[in-house]
Amino acid sequence: MRCFIGIPVPPALAATLTANPVPPTARPVPAANLHLTLAFLGERSRSQLEPLLPALNNALARFPAFTVTLSTVDAFPEPGGRIWAAHARRDVALLDLHQQVWSVLSQAGIEAEPLQFLPHVTLARAAAPLQAEPTPGPWVLPVNSVMLYESPPDGYYRVLQNWPLKD
């Protein structure tokens, strides 16, 4: 199964973000699928995931809840990109959480992604480069939990594991 680890976007914030217009050539992401990806794991079997769960639970149980500012909605990763996204500020707490997750994954032998971490919430996708005016924020994403998601062929993500962060 294709899977990833991410921060869920709560329904009220998802409704606010999806109320913003998307470029006409873009296909919106369902509000229930909105998240900020911390780690894309690709194709993994349940037996490959099982050993990761206790280690992630131990690491994330000690991690304090925080908020992330989504500063603008614009093409991603740069003007002319094919993803319409809410760009997240690279705050220290978010970078620490990202590093913590990847520390556990690397100890389990999962190779880190080669690209720089560019935190965002994907709102729509397009087949061609997007040319549209950005929408300024800010919006606040509460980070109260981290989830392991399955990305099935039907396009609607399924939560496989939820790790609440410390209040």
PyRosetta script that sets phi, psi and omega in degrees:
from pyrosetta import init, pose_from_sequence

init()
pose = pose_from_sequence("MRCFIGIPVPPALAATLTANPVPPTARPVPAANLHLTLAFLGERSRSQLEPLLPALNNALARFPAFTVTLSTVDAFPEPGGRIWAAHARRDVALLDLHQQVWSVLSQAGIEAEPLQFLPHVTLARAAAPLQAEPTPGPWVLPVNSVMLYESPPDGYYRVLQNWPLKD")
pose.set_psi(1, 146.0)
pose.set_omega(1, 174.7)
pose.set_phi(2, -79.8)
pose.set_psi(2, 134.1)
pose.set_omega(2, -178.9)
pose.set_phi(3, -148.3)
pose.set_psi(3, 164.2)
pose.set_omega(3, 180.0)
pose.set_phi(4, -155.7)
pose.set_psi(4, 163.5)
pose.set_omega(4, 177.0)
pose.set_phi(5, -111.9)
pose.set_psi(5, 131.3)
pose.set_omega(5, -177.0)
pose.set_phi(6, -153.3)
pose.set_psi(6, 174.8)
pose.set_omega(6, 177.3)
pose.set_phi(7, -102.3)
pose.set_psi(7, 123.5)
pose.set_omega(7, 180.0)
pose.set_phi(8, -72.9)
pose.set_psi(8, 148.3)
pose.set_omega(8, 173.0)
pose.set_phi(9, -96.5)
pose.set_psi(9, 120.7)
pose.set_omega(9, -178.8)
pose.set_phi(10, -62.0)
pose.set_psi(10, 152.6)
pose.set_omega(10, -175.4)
pose.set_phi(11, -52.4)
pose.set_psi(11, -42.2)
pose.set_omega(11, -178.3)
pose.set_phi(12, -63.8)
pose.set_psi(12, -43.4)
pose.set_omega(12, 178.3)
pose.set_phi(13, -69.0)
pose.set_psi(13, -39.0)
pose.set_omega(13, 177.6)
pose.set_phi(14, -59.6)
pose.set_psi(14, -41.9)
pose.set_omega(14, 178.8)
pose.set_phi(15, -63.4)
pose.set_psi(15, -41.0)
pose.set_omega(15, 178.9)
pose.set_phi(16, -64.6)
pose.set_psi(16, -46.8)
pose.set_omega(16, -177.9)
pose.set_phi(17, -66.5)
pose.set_psi(17, -40.3)
pose.set_omega(17, -178.3)
pose.set_phi(18, -77.3)
pose.set_psi(18, -11.1)
pose.set_omega(18, 175.5)
pose.set_phi(19, -75.6)
pose.set_psi(19, -20.5)
pose.set_omega(19, 176.3)
pose.set_phi(20, -69.9)
pose.set_psi(20, 140.7)
pose.set_omega(20, 179.8)
pose.set_phi(21, -66.7)
pose.set_psi(21, 145.3)
pose.set_omega(21, 174.4)
pose.set_phi(22, -106.5)
pose.set_psi(22, 155.7)
pose.set_omega(22, 177.6)
pose.set_phi(23, -55.2)
pose.set_psi(23, 144.7)
pose.set_omega(23, -174.3)
pose.set_phi(24, -59.8)
pose.set_psi(24, -24.9)
pose.set_omega(24, -178.9)
pose.set_phi(25, -88.7)
pose.set_psi(25, -0.9)
pose.set_omega(25, -175.9)
pose.set_phi(26, -96.6)
pose.set_psi(26, 150.1)
pose.set_omega(26, 177.8)
pose.set_phi(27, -102.7)
pose.set_psi(27, 115.2)
pose.set_omega(27, -176.8)
pose.set_phi(28, -63.7)
pose.set_psi(28, 148.0)
pose.set_omega(28, 173.5)
pose.set_phi(29, -85.6)
pose.set_psi(29, 136.5)
pose.set_omega(29, 177.1)
pose.set_phi(30, -57.7)
pose.set_psi(30, 139.4)
pose.set_omega(30, -177.9)
pose.set_phi(31, -54.3)
pose.set_psi(31, -36.6)
pose.set_omega(31, -178.7)
pose.set_phi(32, -67.1)
pose.set_psi(32, -17.9)
pose.set_omega(32, -179.3)
pose.set_phi(33, -92.6)
pose.set_psi(33, -3.8)
pose.set_omega(33, -175.3)
pose.set_phi(34, -67.0)
pose.set_psi(34, 134.0)
pose.set_omega(34, -178.7)
pose.set_phi(35, -163.0)
pose.set_psi(35, 168.3)
pose.set_omega(35, 172.6)
pose.set_phi(36, -114.6)
pose.set_psi(36, 115.7)
pose.set_omega(36, -176.5)
pose.set_phi(37, -74.5)
pose.set_psi(37, 131.1)
pose.set_omega(37, 173.4)
pose.set_phi(38, -99.7)
pose.set_psi(38, -34.8)
pose.set_omega(38, -177.9)
pose.set_phi(39, -156.7)
pose.set_psi(39, 123.7)
pose.set_omega(39, 173.5)
pose.set_phi(40, -91.8)
pose.set_psi(40, 123.7)
pose.set_omega(40, -176.1)
pose.set_phi(41, -99.0)
pose.set_psi(41, -13.2)
pose.set_omega(41, -179.4)
pose.set_phi(42, 71.2)
pose.set_psi(42, -151.8)
pose.set_omega(42, -179.4)
pose.set_phi(43, -77.0)
pose.set_psi(43, 122.3)
pose.set_omega(43, 178.5)
pose.set_phi(44, -141.1)
pose.set_psi(44, 144.0)
pose.set_omega(44, 174.3)
pose.set_phi(45, -87.5)
pose.set_psi(45, 163.1)
pose.set_omega(45, 176.5)
pose.set_phi(46, -59.0)
pose.set_psi(46, -37.2)
pose.set_omega(46, -179.5)
pose.set_phi(47, -67.5)
pose.set_psi(47, -27.4)
pose.set_omega(47, 175.3)
pose.set_phi(48, -75.9)
pose.set_psi(48, -31.0)
pose.set_omega(48, -177.6)
pose.set_phi(49, -80.9)
pose.set_psi(49, -34.9)
pose.set_omega(49, -174.3)
pose.set_phi(50, -51.2)
pose.set_psi(50, -46.6)
pose.set_omega(50, -179.2)
pose.set_phi(51, -66.0)
pose.set_psi(51, -22.8)
pose.set_omega(51, -179.6)
pose.set_phi(52, -74.6)
pose.set_psi(52, -29.6)
pose.set_omega(52, -170.6)
pose.set_phi(53, -60.3)
pose.set_psi(53, -48.6)
pose.set_omega(53, 178.7)
pose.set_phi(54, -63.3)
pose.set_psi(54, -39.0)
pose.set_omega(54, -179.2)
pose.set_phi(55, -66.5)
pose.set_psi(55, -41.8)
pose.set_omega(55, 177.0)
pose.set_phi(56, -66.7)
pose.set_psi(56, -39.1)
pose.set_omega(56, 177.9)
pose.set_phi(57, -59.2)
pose.set_psi(57, -46.8)
pose.set_omega(57, 179.8)
pose.set_phi(58, -62.1)
pose.set_psi(58, -43.3)
pose.set_omega(58, -177.7)
pose.set_phi(59, -69.6)
pose.set_psi(59, -41.2)
pose.set_omega(59, -174.3)
pose.set_phi(60, -83.0)
pose.set_psi(60, -23.8)
pose.set_omega(60, -180.0)
pose.set_phi(61, -63.1)
pose.set_psi(61, -26.8)
pose.set_omega(61, -179.2)
pose.set_phi(62, -92.3)
pose.set_psi(62, -8.3)
pose.set_omega(62, -174.0)
pose.set_phi(63, -83.5)
pose.set_psi(63, 128.0)
pose.set_omega(63, -178.0)
pose.set_phi(64, -75.9)
pose.set_psi(64, 146.3)
pose.set_omega(64, 173.9)
pose.set_phi(65, -64.3)
pose.set_psi(65, 153.9)
pose.set_omega(65, -179.5)
pose.set_phi(66, -158.1)
pose.set_psi(66, -176.1)
pose.set_omega(66, 175.1)
pose.set_phi(67, -124.1)
pose.set_psi(67, 155.8)
pose.set_omega(67, 177.2)
pose.set_phi(68, -124.2)
pose.set_psi(68, 137.5)
pose.set_omega(68, 176.7)
pose.set_phi(69, -91.9)
pose.set_psi(69, 126.5)
pose.set_omega(69, 171.9)
pose.set_phi(70, -95.6)
pose.set_psi(70, 111.4)
pose.set_omega(70, -167.3)
pose.set_phi(71, -85.8)
pose.set_psi(71, -33.1)
pose.set_omega(71, -176.8)
pose.set_phi(72, -158.8)
pose.set_psi(72, 157.1)
pose.set_omega(72, 171.3)
pose.set_phi(73, -109.1)
pose.set_psi(73, 126.1)
pose.set_omega(73, -173.4)
pose.set_phi(74, -163.1)
pose.set_psi(74, 175.0)
pose.set_omega(74, 174.6)
pose.set_phi(75, -63.2)
pose.set_psi(75, 147.8)
pose.set_omega(75, -177.4)
pose.set_phi(76, -130.0)
pose.set_psi(76, 142.8)
pose.set_omega(76, 4.5)
pose.set_phi(77, -82.7)
pose.set_psi(77, -11.7)
pose.set_omega(77, 179.9)
pose.set_phi(78, -149.0)
pose.set_psi(78, 170.5)
pose.set_omega(78, 177.4)
pose.set_phi(79, -52.0)
pose.set_psi(79, 134.8)
pose.set_omega(79, -177.2)
pose.set_phi(80, 90.6)
pose.set_psi(80, 1.3)
pose.set_omega(80, 176.0)
pose.set_phi(81, -69.9)
pose.set_psi(81, 171.7)
pose.set_omega(81, -177.3)
pose.set_phi(82, -103.6)
pose.set_psi(82, 7.0)
pose.set_omega(82, 178.6)
pose.set_phi(83, -119.8)
pose.set_psi(83, 133.8)
pose.set_omega(83, 174.8)
pose.set_phi(84, -99.0)
pose.set_psi(84, 119.3)
pose.set_omega(84, -168.8)
pose.set_phi(85, -143.9)
pose.set_psi(85, 156.1)
pose.set_omega(85, 169.4)
pose.set_phi(86, -89.6)
pose.set_psi(86, 116.2)
pose.set_omega(86, -177.8)
pose.set_phi(87, -80.8)
pose.set_psi(87, 130.3)
pose.set_omega(87, 179.4)
pose.set_phi(88, -96.9)
pose.set_psi(88, 141.5)
pose.set_omega(88, 174.3)
pose.set_phi(89, -68.8)
pose.set_psi(89, 145.4)
pose.set_omega(89, -179.3)
pose.set_phi(90, -84.9)
pose.set_psi(90, 62.8)
pose.set_omega(90, -179.6)
pose.set_phi(91, -67.9)
pose.set_psi(91, 154.3)
pose.set_omega(91, -177.2)
pose.set_phi(92, -57.0)
pose.set_psi(92, -45.4)
pose.set_omega(92, -177.7)
pose.set_phi(93, -62.0)
pose.set_psi(93, -40.1)
pose.set_omega(93, 178.8)
pose.set_phi(94, -66.7)
pose.set_psi(94, -43.9)
pose.set_omega(94, 178.4)
pose.set_phi(95, -64.0)
pose.set_psi(95, -37.9)
pose.set_omega(95, 176.9)
pose.set_phi(96, -64.2)
pose.set_psi(96, -42.5)
pose.set_omega(96, 178.6)
pose.set_phi(97, -63.3)
pose.set_psi(97, -45.7)
pose.set_omega(97, 177.6)
pose.set_phi(98, -57.0)
pose.set_psi(98, -45.6)
pose.set_omega(98, 180.0)
pose.set_phi(99, -64.9)
pose.set_psi(99, -40.1)
pose.set_omega(99, -179.8)
pose.set_phi(100, -62.0)
pose.set_psi(100, -45.9)
pose.set_omega(100, 178.7)
pose.set_phi(101, -61.1)
pose.set_psi(101, -46.6)
pose.set_omega(101, -178.4)
pose.set_phi(102, -70.0)
pose.set_psi(102, -26.6)
pose.set_omega(102, 174.8)
pose.set_phi(103, -62.8)
pose.set_psi(103, -46.0)
pose.set_omega(103, 178.1)
pose.set_phi(104, -64.4)
pose.set_psi(104, -44.6)
pose.set_omega(104, -178.3)
pose.set_phi(105, -63.8)
pose.set_psi(105, -42.0)
pose.set_omega(105, 179.9)
pose.set_phi(106, -66.7)
pose.set_psi(106, -34.7)
pose.set_omega(106, 176.3)
pose.set_phi(107, -64.2)
pose.set_psi(107, -24.7)
pose.set_omega(107, 178.0)
pose.set_phi(108, -89.9)
pose.set_psi(108, 4.0)
pose.set_omega(108, 176.5)
pose.set_phi(109, 88.7)
pose.set_psi(109, 11.9)
pose.set_omega(109, 178.2)
pose.set_phi(110, -90.8)
pose.set_psi(110, 124.2)
pose.set_omega(110, -177.1)
pose.set_phi(111, -72.5)
pose.set_psi(111, 138.1)
pose.set_omega(111, 178.9)
pose.set_phi(112, -66.6)
pose.set_psi(112, 152.4)
pose.set_omega(112, 177.0)
pose.set_phi(113, -66.1)
pose.set_psi(113, 138.9)
pose.set_omega(113, -175.6)
pose.set_phi(114, -74.6)
pose.set_psi(114, -19.6)
pose.set_omega(114, -176.8)
pose.set_phi(115, -87.5)
pose.set_psi(115, 154.4)
pose.set_omega(115, 176.3)
pose.set_phi(116, -63.3)
pose.set_psi(116, 144.1)
pose.set_omega(116, 177.3)
pose.set_phi(117, -70.4)
pose.set_psi(117, 114.0)
pose.set_omega(117, 177.9)
pose.set_phi(118, -117.8)
pose.set_psi(118, 88.6)
pose.set_omega(118, -173.0)
pose.set_phi(119, -66.4)
pose.set_psi(119, 133.6)
pose.set_omega(119, -178.8)
pose.set_phi(120, -162.1)
pose.set_psi(120, 164.5)
pose.set_omega(120, 172.7)
pose.set_phi(121, -115.9)
pose.set_psi(121, 115.1)
pose.set_omega(121, -179.7)
pose.set_phi(122, -73.5)
pose.set_psi(122, 126.4)
pose.set_omega(122, -179.6)
pose.set_phi(123, -106.8)
pose.set_psi(123, -26.7)
pose.set_omega(123, -179.7)
pose.set_phi(124, -162.0)
pose.set_psi(124, 158.9)
pose.set_omega(124, 177.9)
pose.set_phi(125, -128.5)
pose.set_psi(125, 150.9)
pose.set_omega(125, -179.6)
pose.set_phi(126, -135.7)
pose.set_psi(126, 155.4)
pose.set_omega(126, 178.5)
pose.set_phi(127, -80.3)
pose.set_psi(127, -23.9)
pose.set_omega(127, -178.0)
pose.set_phi(128, -123.7)
pose.set_psi(128, 161.7)
pose.set_omega(128, 178.2)
pose.set_phi(129, -54.8)
pose.set_psi(129, 141.0)
pose.set_omega(129, -177.6)
pose.set_phi(130, -92.5)
pose.set_psi(130, 136.3)
pose.set_omega(130, 175.5)
pose.set_phi(131, -127.1)
pose.set_psi(131, 98.8)
pose.set_omega(131, -179.1)
pose.set_phi(132, -152.3)
pose.set_psi(132, 158.4)
pose.set_omega(132, 179.1)
pose.set_phi(133, -74.2)
pose.set_psi(133, 136.0)
pose.set_omega(133, 176.4)
pose.set_phi(134, -67.7)
pose.set_psi(134, 155.7)
pose.set_omega(134, 174.1)
pose.set_phi(135, -110.3)
pose.set_psi(135, 118.5)
pose.set_omega(135, -179.5)
pose.set_phi(136, -74.1)
pose.set_psi(136, 147.0)
pose.set_omega(136, 176.2)
pose.set_phi(137, -92.1)
pose.set_psi(137, -142.7)
pose.set_omega(137, 7.3)
pose.set_phi(138, -95.7)
pose.set_psi(138, 161.7)
pose.set_omega(138, 170.6)
pose.set_phi(139, -126.8)
pose.set_psi(139, 150.7)
pose.set_omega(139, -177.9)
pose.set_phi(140, -112.6)
pose.set_psi(140, 123.4)
pose.set_omega(140, 177.2)
pose.set_phi(141, -100.2)
pose.set_psi(141, 112.3)
pose.set_omega(141, 175.2)
pose.set_phi(142, -74.1)
pose.set_psi(142, 134.3)
pose.set_omega(142, 179.4)
pose.set_phi(143, -110.6)
pose.set_psi(143, 91.2)
pose.set_omega(143, -178.3)
pose.set_phi(144, -106.8)
pose.set_psi(144, -15.2)
pose.set_omega(144, -178.9)
pose.set_phi(145, -156.2)
pose.set_psi(145, 163.3)
pose.set_omega(145, 175.3)
pose.set_phi(146, -125.9)
pose.set_psi(146, 140.9)
pose.set_omega(146, -175.8)
pose.set_phi(147, -127.6)
pose.set_psi(147, 147.7)
pose.set_omega(147, 169.0)
pose.set_phi(148, -96.7)
pose.set_psi(148, 121.9)
pose.set_omega(148, -176.9)
pose.set_phi(149, -112.7)
pose.set_psi(149, 149.2)
pose.set_omega(149, 166.1)
pose.set_phi(150, -101.6)
pose.set_psi(150, 139.4)
pose.set_omega(150, 177.8)
pose.set_phi(151, -111.9)
pose.set_psi(151, 84.1)
pose.set_omega(151, -176.6)
pose.set_phi(152, -76.9)
pose.set_psi(152, 166.3)
pose.set_omega(152, -178.0)
pose.set_phi(153, -60.6)
pose.set_psi(153, -23.4)
pose.set_omega(153, -178.7)
pose.set_phi(154, -72.3)
pose.set_psi(154, -9.1)
pose.set_omega(154, 175.4)
pose.set_phi(155, 88.2)
pose.set_psi(155, -3.6)
pose.set_omega(155, 178.8)
pose.set_phi(156, -108.1)
pose.set_psi(156, 116.1)
pose.set_omega(156, -175.1)
pose.set_phi(157, -64.8)
pose.set_psi(157, 147.7)
pose.set_omega(157, 176.3)
pose.set_phi(158, -119.5)
pose.set_psi(158, 133.9)
pose.set_omega(158, 177.8)
pose.set_phi(159, -80.5)
pose.set_psi(159, 123.8)
pose.set_omega(159, 177.7)
pose.set_phi(160, -97.4)
pose.set_psi(160, -29.7)
pose.set_omega(160, -178.8)
pose.set_phi(161, -155.0)
pose.set_psi(161, 141.4)
pose.set_omega(161, 177.3)
pose.set_phi(162, -124.7)
pose.set_psi(162, 123.9)
pose.set_omega(162, 177.7)
pose.set_phi(163, -112.0)
pose.set_psi(163, 103.8)
pose.set_omega(163, 175.9)
pose.set_phi(164, -67.1)
pose.set_psi(164, 142.8)
pose.set_omega(164, 175.5)
pose.set_phi(165, -89.2)
pose.set_psi(165, 161.0)
pose.set_omega(165, -176.7)
pose.set_phi(166, -69.5)
pose.set_psi(166, 132.3)
pose.set_omega(166, 177.5)
pose.set_phi(167, -73.6)
pose.dump_pdb("model.pdb")
